[in-house]
Amino acid sequence: MFYINLLNKTRLESDLESLGCLDIAEELIEKMMENVFYSDVAQRVIVQTLAVIDKVNARLQATFNILEDVDDERDERIVEFKGMSYYM
């Protein structure tokens, strides 16, 4: 088991807040953590969920990168939020 360090959580929350759906931040982070657990270092992880944006149901997609760690002995995965898109 390892610890997951999300580098730019505030940017993720800011992007969600600008779309009016900050309430799903923890759901996205939990889904990302599940995927990161089963993924290799230096992979991209895409997480999808449903959200209400501008009073319309939308499919929200967040992209994360698992960064390479120079210290392989640590039980930590470093993850970076890259961006978000949504489809109505």
Helices and strands as residue ranges (DSSP letters): E 3-6, H 9-19, G 22-24, H 25-37, E 44-53, E 56-67, E 76-87
